[in-house]
Amino acid sequence: MFSGLSNIMPYLALILIVHTVMAALAIINVVQRRKVAGGRKWLWMVVIVIMVILGPVIYFFAGRIVEDSHDAES
């Protein structure tokens, strides 16, 4: 029953590593920002962690609010 599992184990490990790195970078980014889309940082963190690979990608494309140059200077 689990004989096929050994064949896909390297791919599962790779997915886990990629997700862990992407999620860590995304969560660090959420914590460092003053604002995120929707205004709820905790919700973005849940999305990032629960949605494997896709969560961090969604955050980086839709969740971050690009700050104006005036916001960055003050």
Secondary structure, DSSP 8 states (H G I E B T S, - for coil): --TTHHHHHHHHHHHHHHHHHHHHHHHHHHHH-S-BTTS-HHHHHHHHHHSTTHHHHHIIIIIB----HHHHH-
